[in-house]
Amino acid sequence: MIASCGNVGTAPIFPRGTRWLLRNRTLKVRGLFREVVRGENFHYVDLFQDETVDPFARNPETHYAADSFHPSVAGYGVWFRSILATIRSLPGWDRH
């Protein structure tokens, strides 16, 4: 299993005028991850969400740590639930 990062363009540490660039770079990295795992024996966890639904963008005070860049406990919880959902979708996950 492999996961890329969430939408870096939502991080409050970056000035608003630069966030579109960071969003676009995140999308490029996301595309590379998807391309690399295609045809391989990997399961990809997509942590990117559009700003309109992304909890990090909608409530940055809750989902970002004090440094305004890394996820908080609540932010890592969002990612954990995404990873867990992918694990639970795999055949035979409940036998372990």
Secondary structure, 3 states (H helix, E strand, C coil): CEECCCCHHHCCCCCHHHHHHHHHHHHHHHHHHHHHHCCCCCCEECCCCCCCCCHHHHCHHHHECCCCCCECHHHHHHHHHHHHHHHHHCCCHHHC
